[in-house]
Amino acid sequence: MKRYEYMVENIQIQLRNGTNFEDIITEKLNTLGREGWELAGVNGTVYYFKREI
């Protein structure tokens, strides 16, 4: 049986002139993905992640 650990992260990005939300969130999600975290759900600015342990 697979086992998982979970993480809840409130990701808020302050947009300034020239800031691209998609680039910033993509970089953040890719960083977490390299650490083994898989995006499991989103509710507004709250992101839910899981990874197998």
PDB file of N, CA, C, O and CB in Angstrom:
ATOM      1  N   MET A   1       0.838  -1.176   0.000  1.00  0.00           N
ATOM      2  CA  MET A   1       0.000   0.000   0.000  1.00  0.00           C
ATOM      3  C   MET A   1       0.894   1.254   0.000  1.00  0.00           C
ATOM      4  O   MET A   1       1.815   1.373   0.808  1.00  0.00           O
ATOM      5  CB  MET A   1      -0.959  -0.010   1.225  1.00  0.00           C
ATOM      6  N   LYS A   2       0.606   2.164  -0.905  1.00  0.00           N
ATOM      7  CA  LYS A   2       1.389   3.389  -0.969  1.00  0.00           C
ATOM      8  C   LYS A   2       1.030   4.303   0.200  1.00  0.00           C
ATOM      9  O   LYS A   2      -0.111   4.350   0.659  1.00  0.00           O
ATOM     10  CB  LYS A   2       1.159   4.111  -2.309  1.00  0.00           C
ATOM     11  N   ARG A   3       2.056   5.030   0.663  1.00  0.00           N
ATOM     12  CA  ARG A   3       1.848   6.001   1.735  1.00  0.00           C
ATOM     13  C   ARG A   3       2.310   7.359   1.229  1.00  0.00           C
ATOM     14  O   ARG A   3       3.267   7.462   0.463  1.00  0.00           O
ATOM     15  CB  ARG A   3       2.614   5.591   3.043  1.00  0.00           C
ATOM     16  N   TYR A   4       1.613   8.392   1.671  1.00  0.00           N
ATOM     17  CA  TYR A   4       1.913   9.747   1.228  1.00  0.00           C
ATOM     18  C   TYR A   4       2.061  10.681   2.415  1.00  0.00           C
ATOM     19  O   TYR A   4       1.504  10.452   3.489  1.00  0.00           O
ATOM     20  CB  TYR A   4       0.827  10.257   0.288  1.00  0.00           C
ATOM     21  N   GLU A   5       2.828  11.743   2.191  1.00  0.00           N
ATOM     22  CA  GLU A   5       2.823  12.860   3.119  1.00  0.00           C
ATOM     23  C   GLU A   5       2.230  14.036   2.351  1.00  0.00           C
ATOM     24  O   GLU A   5       2.306  14.098   1.124  1.00  0.00           O
ATOM     25  CB  GLU A   5       4.276  13.182   3.680  1.00  0.00           C
ATOM     26  N   TYR A   6       1.647  14.955   3.088  1.00  0.00           N
ATOM     27  CA  TYR A   6       0.928  16.057   2.467  1.00  0.00           C
ATOM     28  C   TYR A   6       1.477  17.392   2.945  1.00  0.00           C
ATOM     29  O   TYR A   6       2.028  17.505   4.040  1.00  0.00           O
ATOM     30  CB  TYR A   6      -0.566  15.960   2.768  1.00  0.00           C
ATOM     31  N   MET A   7       1.312  18.400   2.096  1.00  0.00           N
ATOM     32  CA  MET A   7       1.735  19.748   2.440  1.00  0.00           C
ATOM     33  C   MET A   7       0.675  20.714   1.902  1.00  0.00           C
ATOM     34  O   MET A   7       0.193  20.564   0.779  1.00  0.00           O
ATOM     35  CB  MET A   7       3.165  20.072   1.855  1.00  0.00           C
ATOM     36  N   VAL A   8       0.329  21.689   2.708  1.00  0.00           N
ATOM     37  CA  VAL A   8      -0.585  22.745   2.296  1.00  0.00           C
ATOM     38  C   VAL A   8       0.224  24.035   2.277  1.00  0.00           C
ATOM     39  O   VAL A   8       0.883  24.382   3.257  1.00  0.00           O
ATOM     40  CB  VAL A   8      -1.838  22.852   3.256  1.00  0.00           C
ATOM     41  N   GLU A   9       0.166  24.736   1.161  1.00  0.00           N
ATOM     42  CA  GLU A   9       0.949  25.970   1.035  1.00  0.00           C
ATOM     43  C   GLU A   9       0.061  27.075   0.462  1.00  0.00           C
ATOM     44  O   GLU A   9      -0.602  26.899  -0.560  1.00  0.00           O
ATOM     45  CB  GLU A   9       2.205  25.746   0.130  1.00  0.00           C
ATOM     46  N   ASN A  10       0.068  28.207   1.145  1.00  0.00           N
ATOM     47  CA  ASN A  10      -0.663  29.380   0.679  1.00  0.00           C
ATOM     48  C   ASN A  10       0.306  30.180  -0.188  1.00  0.00           C
ATOM     49  O   ASN A  10       1.232  30.813   0.319  1.00  0.00           O
ATOM     50  CB  ASN A  10      -1.227  30.248   1.888  1.00  0.00           C
ATOM     51  N   ILE A  11       0.083  30.145  -1.491  1.00  0.00           N
ATOM     52  CA  ILE A  11       0.984  30.809  -2.434  1.00  0.00           C
ATOM     53  C   ILE A  11       0.318  32.089  -2.913  1.00  0.00           C
ATOM     54  O   ILE A  11      -0.662  32.055  -3.657  1.00  0.00           O
ATOM     55  CB  ILE A  11       1.339  29.877  -3.642  1.00  0.00           C
ATOM     56  N   GLN A  12       0.858  33.208  -2.479  1.00  0.00           N
ATOM     57  CA  GLN A  12       0.359  34.505  -2.911  1.00  0.00           C
ATOM     58  C   GLN A  12       1.484  35.213  -3.644  1.00  0.00           C
ATOM     59  O   GLN A  12       2.603  35.319  -3.142  1.00  0.00           O
ATOM     60  CB  GLN A  12      -0.156  35.355  -1.702  1.00  0.00           C
ATOM     61  N   ILE A  13       1.177  35.689  -4.820  1.00  0.00           N
ATOM     62  CA  ILE A  13       2.190  36.336  -5.651  1.00  0.00           C
ATOM     63  C   ILE A  13       1.800  37.789  -5.835  1.00  0.00           C
ATOM     64  O   ILE A  13       0.721  38.099  -6.341  1.00  0.00           O
ATOM     65  CB  ILE A  13       2.342  35.622  -7.029  1.00  0.00           C
ATOM     66  N   GLN A  14       2.694  38.676  -5.415  1.00  0.00           N
ATOM     67  CA  GLN A  14       2.442  40.106  -5.577  1.00  0.00           C
ATOM     68  C   GLN A  14       2.891  40.517  -6.975  1.00  0.00           C
ATOM     69  O   GLN A  14       4.069  40.421  -7.319  1.00  0.00           O
ATOM     70  CB  GLN A  14       3.182  40.943  -4.478  1.00  0.00           C
ATOM     71  N   LEU A  15       1.943  40.972  -7.763  1.00  0.00           N
ATOM     72  CA  LEU A  15       2.245  41.342  -9.138  1.00  0.00           C
ATOM     73  C   LEU A  15       2.663  42.807  -9.202  1.00  0.00           C
ATOM     74  O   LEU A  15       2.007  43.683  -8.638  1.00  0.00           O
ATOM     75  CB  LEU A  15       1.031  41.085 -10.052  1.00  0.00           C
ATOM     76  N   ARG A  16       3.746  43.049  -9.887  1.00  0.00           N
ATOM     77  CA  ARG A  16       4.246  44.395 -10.129  1.00  0.00           C
ATOM     78  C   ARG A  16       4.333  44.583 -11.632  1.00  0.00           C
ATOM     79  O   ARG A  16       4.157  43.627 -12.387  1.00  0.00           O
ATOM     80  CB  ARG A  16       5.635  44.632  -9.440  1.00  0.00           C
ATOM     81  N   ASN A  17       4.597  45.776 -12.064  1.00  0.00           N
ATOM     82  CA  ASN A  17       4.756  46.019 -13.504  1.00  0.00           C
ATOM     83  C   ASN A  17       5.769  45.057 -14.089  1.00  0.00           C
ATOM     84  O   ASN A  17       6.875  44.910 -13.568  1.00  0.00           O
ATOM     85  CB  ASN A  17       5.187  47.474 -13.774  1.00  0.00           C
ATOM     86  N   GLY A  18       5.392  44.413 -15.158  1.00  0.00           N
ATOM     87  CA  GLY A  18       6.293  43.479 -15.827  1.00  0.00           C
ATOM     88  C   GLY A  18       6.330  42.097 -15.217  1.00  0.00           C
ATOM     89  O   GLY A  18       7.031  41.222 -15.726  1.00  0.00           O
ATOM     90  N   THR A  19       5.583  41.870 -14.121  1.00  0.00           N
ATOM     91  CA  THR A  19       5.545  40.567 -13.481  1.00  0.00           C
ATOM     92  C   THR A  19       4.547  39.675 -14.206  1.00  0.00           C
ATOM     93  O   THR A  19       3.411  40.075 -14.462  1.00  0.00           O
ATOM     94  CB  THR A  19       5.180  40.698 -11.987  1.00  0.00           C
ATOM     95  N   ASN A  20       4.976  38.477 -14.529  1.00  0.00           N
ATOM     96  CA  ASN A  20       4.104  37.533 -15.221  1.00  0.00           C
ATOM     97  C   ASN A  20       3.735  36.421 -14.246  1.00  0.00           C
ATOM     98  O   ASN A  20       4.584  35.617 -13.863  1.00  0.00           O
ATOM     99  CB  ASN A  20       4.794  36.953 -16.503  1.00  0.00           C
ATOM    100  N   PHE A  21       2.461  36.376 -13.846  1.00  0.00           N
ATOM    101  CA  PHE A  21       1.992  35.394 -12.879  1.00  0.00           C
ATOM    102  C   PHE A  21       2.308  33.972 -13.323  1.00  0.00           C
ATOM    103  O   PHE A  21       2.778  33.160 -12.526  1.00  0.00           O
ATOM    104  CB  PHE A  21       0.498  35.549 -12.659  1.00  0.00           C
ATOM    105  N   GLU A  22       2.052  33.669 -14.594  1.00  0.00           N
ATOM    106  CA  GLU A  22       2.255  32.307 -15.092  1.00  0.00           C
ATOM    107  C   GLU A  22       3.708  31.873 -14.960  1.00  0.00           C
ATOM    108  O   GLU A  22       3.977  30.726 -14.600  1.00  0.00           O
ATOM    109  CB  GLU A  22       1.815  32.206 -16.549  1.00  0.00           C
ATOM    110  N   ASP A  23       4.643  32.762 -15.243  1.00  0.00           N
ATOM    111  CA  ASP A  23       6.061  32.418 -15.119  1.00  0.00           C
ATOM    112  C   ASP A  23       6.437  32.147 -13.668  1.00  0.00           C
ATOM    113  O   ASP A  23       7.170  31.201 -13.383  1.00  0.00           O
ATOM    114  CB  ASP A  23       6.934  33.542 -15.684  1.00  0.00           C
ATOM    115  N   ILE A  24       5.941  32.968 -12.757  1.00  0.00           N
ATOM    116  CA  ILE A  24       6.292  32.825 -11.343  1.00  0.00           C
ATOM    117  C   ILE A  24       5.694  31.548 -10.754  1.00  0.00           C
ATOM    118  O   ILE A  24       6.390  30.805 -10.062  1.00  0.00           O
ATOM    119  CB  ILE A  24       5.812  34.048 -10.548  1.00  0.00           C
ATOM    120  N   ILE A  25       4.406  31.284 -11.020  1.00  0.00           N
ATOM    121  CA  ILE A  25       3.779  30.090 -10.455  1.00  0.00           C
ATOM    122  C   ILE A  25       4.370  28.829 -11.077  1.00  0.00           C
ATOM    123  O   ILE A  25       4.522  27.817 -10.393  1.00  0.00           O
ATOM    124  CB  ILE A  25       2.255  30.127 -10.670  1.00  0.00           C
ATOM    125  N   THR A  26       4.705  28.878 -12.365  1.00  0.00           N
ATOM    126  CA  THR A  26       5.336  27.729 -13.019  1.00  0.00           C
ATOM    127  C   THR A  26       6.675  27.422 -12.383  1.00  0.00           C
ATOM    128  O   THR A  26       6.984  26.257 -12.133  1.00  0.00           O
ATOM    129  CB  THR A  26       5.515  27.987 -14.518  1.00  0.00           C
ATOM    130  N   GLU A  27       7.473  28.437 -12.117  1.00  0.00           N
ATOM    131  CA  GLU A  27       8.779  28.241 -11.470  1.00  0.00           C
ATOM    132  C   GLU A  27       8.605  27.636 -10.078  1.00  0.00           C
ATOM    133  O   GLU A  27       9.332  26.713  -9.710  1.00  0.00           O
ATOM    134  CB  GLU A  27       9.546  29.583 -11.375  1.00  0.00           C
ATOM    135  N   LYS A  28       7.642  28.151  -9.297  1.00  0.00           N
ATOM    136  CA  LYS A  28       7.393  27.646  -7.951  1.00  0.00           C
ATOM    137  C   LYS A  28       6.949  26.176  -7.996  1.00  0.00           C
ATOM    138  O   LYS A  28       7.450  25.352  -7.231  1.00  0.00           O
ATOM    139  CB  LYS A  28       6.326  28.508  -7.243  1.00  0.00           C
ATOM    140  N   LEU A  29       6.014  25.853  -8.890  1.00  0.00           N
ATOM    141  CA  LEU A  29       5.517  24.480  -8.983  1.00  0.00           C
ATOM    142  C   LEU A  29       6.597  23.528  -9.486  1.00  0.00           C
ATOM    143  O   LEU A  29       6.673  22.390  -9.023  1.00  0.00           O
ATOM    144  CB  LEU A  29       4.300  24.419  -9.904  1.00  0.00           C
ATOM    145  N   ASN A  30       7.427  23.966 -10.418  1.00  0.00           N
ATOM    146  CA  ASN A  30       8.522  23.126 -10.901  1.00  0.00           C
ATOM    147  C   ASN A  30       9.538  22.855  -9.794  1.00  0.00           C
ATOM    148  O   ASN A  30      10.067  21.748  -9.698  1.00  0.00           O
ATOM    149  CB  ASN A  30       9.213  23.787 -12.099  1.00  0.00           C
ATOM    150  N   THR A  31       9.811  23.847  -8.967  1.00  0.00           N
ATOM    151  CA  THR A  31      10.730  23.663  -7.837  1.00  0.00           C
ATOM    152  C   THR A  31      10.189  22.599  -6.885  1.00  0.00           C
ATOM    153  O   THR A  31      10.921  21.701  -6.470  1.00  0.00           O
ATOM    154  CB  THR A  31      10.946  24.999  -7.083  1.00  0.00           C
ATOM    155  N   LEU A  32       8.916  22.701  -6.545  1.00  0.00           N
ATOM    156  CA  LEU A  32       8.314  21.706  -5.650  1.00  0.00           C
ATOM    157  C   LEU A  32       8.264  20.331  -6.312  1.00  0.00           C
ATOM    158  O   LEU A  32       8.450  19.315  -5.642  1.00  0.00           O
ATOM    159  CB  LEU A  32       6.898  22.144  -5.236  1.00  0.00           C
ATOM    160  N   GLY A  33       8.016  20.289  -7.618  1.00  0.00           N
ATOM    161  CA  GLY A  33       8.009  19.020  -8.341  1.00  0.00           C
ATOM    162  C   GLY A  33       9.358  18.325  -8.306  1.00  0.00           C
ATOM    163  O   GLY A  33       9.428  17.103  -8.169  1.00  0.00           O
ATOM    164  N   ARG A  34      10.432  19.098  -8.430  1.00  0.00           N
ATOM    165  CA  ARG A  34      11.780  18.507  -8.352  1.00  0.00           C
ATOM    166  C   ARG A  34      12.047  17.920  -6.969  1.00  0.00           C
ATOM    167  O   ARG A  34      12.866  17.014  -6.824  1.00  0.00           O
ATOM    168  CB  ARG A  34      12.852  19.563  -8.687  1.00  0.00           C
ATOM    169  N   GLU A  35      11.352  18.439  -5.946  1.00  0.00           N
ATOM    170  CA  GLU A  35      11.487  17.911  -4.582  1.00  0.00           C
ATOM    171  C   GLU A  35      10.561  16.717  -4.352  1.00  0.00           C
ATOM    172  O   GLU A  35      10.519  16.168  -3.251  1.00  0.00           O
ATOM    173  CB  GLU A  35      11.186  19.010  -3.555  1.00  0.00           C
ATOM    174  N   GLY A  36       9.822  16.316  -5.383  1.00  0.00           N
ATOM    175  CA  GLY A  36       8.957  15.148  -5.283  1.00  0.00           C
ATOM    176  C   GLY A  36       7.506  15.453  -4.976  1.00  0.00           C
ATOM    177  O   GLY A  36       6.695  14.532  -4.880  1.00  0.00           O
ATOM    178  N   TRP A  37       7.155  16.725  -4.819  1.00  0.00           N
ATOM    179  CA  TRP A  37       5.781  17.090  -4.503  1.00  0.00           C
ATOM    180  C   TRP A  37       4.929  17.092  -5.759  1.00  0.00           C
ATOM    181  O   TRP A  37       5.345  17.593  -6.804  1.00  0.00           O
ATOM    182  CB  TRP A  37       5.728  18.458  -3.825  1.00  0.00           C
ATOM    183  N   GLU A  38       3.731  16.528  -5.649  1.00  0.00           N
ATOM    184  CA  GLU A  38       2.762  16.489  -6.740  1.00  0.00           C
ATOM    185  C   GLU A  38       1.569  17.348  -6.340  1.00  0.00           C
ATOM    186  O   GLU A  38       1.033  17.206  -5.240  1.00  0.00           O
ATOM    187  CB  GLU A  38       2.320  15.018  -7.065  1.00  0.00           C
ATOM    188  N   LEU A  39       1.157  18.238  -7.236  1.00  0.00           N
ATOM    189  CA  LEU A  39       0.004  19.090  -6.960  1.00  0.00           C
ATOM    190  C   LEU A  39      -1.250  18.225  -6.921  1.00  0.00           C
ATOM    191  O   LEU A  39      -1.566  17.527  -7.885  1.00  0.00           O
ATOM    192  CB  LEU A  39      -0.130  20.217  -8.028  1.00  0.00           C
ATOM    193  N   ALA A  40      -1.966  18.278  -5.787  1.00  0.00           N
ATOM    194  CA  ALA A  40      -3.150  17.449  -5.612  1.00  0.00           C
ATOM    195  C   ALA A  40      -4.437  18.261  -5.708  1.00  0.00           C
ATOM    196  O   ALA A  40      -5.503  17.703  -5.970  1.00  0.00           O
ATOM    197  CB  ALA A  40      -3.090  16.736  -4.278  1.00  0.00           C
ATOM    198  N   GLY A  41      -4.347  19.575  -5.497  1.00  0.00           N
ATOM    199  CA  GLY A  41      -5.549  20.394  -5.578  1.00  0.00           C
ATOM    200  C   GLY A  41      -5.242  21.847  -5.299  1.00  0.00           C
ATOM    201  O   GLY A  41      -4.193  22.188  -4.753  1.00  0.00           O
ATOM    202  N   VAL A  42      -6.189  22.705  -5.688  1.00  0.00           N
ATOM    203  CA  VAL A  42      -6.038  24.148  -5.490  1.00  0.00           C
ATOM    204  C   VAL A  42      -7.385  24.695  -5.047  1.00  0.00           C
ATOM    205  O   VAL A  42      -8.427  24.308  -5.576  1.00  0.00           O
ATOM    206  CB  VAL A  42      -5.534  24.868  -6.799  1.00  0.00           C
ATOM    207  N   ASN A  43      -7.358  25.597  -4.071  1.00  0.00           N
ATOM    208  CA  ASN A  43      -8.549  26.305  -3.633  1.00  0.00           C
ATOM    209  C   ASN A  43      -8.149  27.761  -3.424  1.00  0.00           C
ATOM    210  O   ASN A  43      -7.677  28.134  -2.350  1.00  0.00           O
ATOM    211  CB  ASN A  43      -9.157  25.673  -2.323  1.00  0.00           C
ATOM    212  N   GLY A  44      -8.340  28.577  -4.454  1.00  0.00           N
ATOM    213  CA  GLY A  44      -7.913  29.979  -4.379  1.00  0.00           C
ATOM    214  C   GLY A  44      -6.395  30.058  -4.388  1.00  0.00           C
ATOM    215  O   GLY A  44      -5.749  29.654  -5.355  1.00  0.00           O
ATOM    216  N   THR A  45      -5.827  30.584  -3.300  1.00  0.00           N
ATOM    217  CA  THR A  45      -4.369  30.683  -3.201  1.00  0.00           C
ATOM    218  C   THR A  45      -3.774  29.546  -2.376  1.00  0.00           C
ATOM    219  O   THR A  45      -2.569  29.527  -2.126  1.00  0.00           O
ATOM    220  CB  THR A  45      -3.976  32.020  -2.590  1.00  0.00           C
ATOM    221  N   VAL A  46      -4.607  28.601  -1.952  1.00  0.00           N
ATOM    222  CA  VAL A  46      -4.142  27.461  -1.161  1.00  0.00           C
ATOM    223  C   VAL A  46      -3.905  26.288  -2.100  1.00  0.00           C
ATOM    224  O   VAL A  46      -4.810  25.849  -2.809  1.00  0.00           O
ATOM    225  CB  VAL A  46      -5.170  27.083  -0.044  1.00  0.00           C
ATOM    226  N   TYR A  47      -2.671  25.785  -2.092  1.00  0.00           N
ATOM    227  CA  TYR A  47      -2.265  24.683  -2.964  1.00  0.00           C
ATOM    228  C   TYR A  47      -1.985  23.470  -2.082  1.00  0.00           C
ATOM    229  O   TYR A  47      -1.319  23.579  -1.052  1.00  0.00           O
ATOM    230  CB  TYR A  47      -1.002  25.063  -3.829  1.00  0.00           C
ATOM    231  N   TYR A  48      -2.502  22.316  -2.497  1.00  0.00           N
ATOM    232  CA  TYR A  48      -2.349  21.066  -1.746  1.00  0.00           C
ATOM    233  C   TYR A  48      -1.416  20.147  -2.541  1.00  0.00           C
ATOM    234  O   TYR A  48      -1.614  19.920  -3.734  1.00  0.00           O
ATOM    235  CB  TYR A  48      -3.749  20.372  -1.488  1.00  0.00           C
ATOM    236  N   PHE A  49      -0.402  19.630  -1.857  1.00  0.00           N
ATOM    237  CA  PHE A  49       0.592  18.776  -2.475  1.00  0.00           C
ATOM    238  C   PHE A  49       0.679  17.460  -1.731  1.00  0.00           C
ATOM    239  O   PHE A  49       0.351  17.372  -0.547  1.00  0.00           O
ATOM    240  CB  PHE A  49       1.954  19.466  -2.510  1.00  0.00           C
ATOM    241  N   LYS A  50       1.132  16.431  -2.450  1.00  0.00           N
ATOM    242  CA  LYS A  50       1.407  15.143  -1.810  1.00  0.00           C
ATOM    243  C   LYS A  50       2.656  14.562  -2.457  1.00  0.00           C
ATOM    244  O   LYS A  50       2.994  14.886  -3.596  1.00  0.00           O
ATOM    245  CB  LYS A  50       0.186  14.155  -1.940  1.00  0.00           C
ATOM    246  N   ARG A  51       3.340  13.692  -1.705  1.00  0.00           N
ATOM    247  CA  ARG A  51       4.448  12.915  -2.258  1.00  0.00           C
ATOM    248  C   ARG A  51       4.516  11.597  -1.529  1.00  0.00           C
ATOM    249  O   ARG A  51       4.199  11.484  -0.345  1.00  0.00           O
ATOM    250  CB  ARG A  51       5.795  13.679  -2.144  1.00  0.00           C
ATOM    251  N   GLU A  52       4.938  10.614  -2.277  1.00  0.00           N
ATOM    252  CA  GLU A  52       5.022   9.268  -1.728  1.00  0.00           C
ATOM    253  C   GLU A  52       6.191   9.181  -0.757  1.00  0.00           C
ATOM    254  O   GLU A  52       7.264   9.735  -0.996  1.00  0.00           O
ATOM    255  CB  GLU A  52       5.171   8.224  -2.854  1.00  0.00           C
ATOM    256  N   ILE A  53       5.959   8.470   0.347  1.00  0.00           N
ATOM    257  CA  ILE A  53       7.040   8.247   1.332  1.00  0.00           C
ATOM    258  C   ILE A  53       7.341   6.782   1.439  1.00  0.00           C
ATOM    259  O   ILE A  53       8.216   6.387   2.210  1.00  0.00           O
ATOM    260  CB  ILE A  53       6.664   8.807   2.717  1.00  0.00           C
TER     261      ILE A  53
END
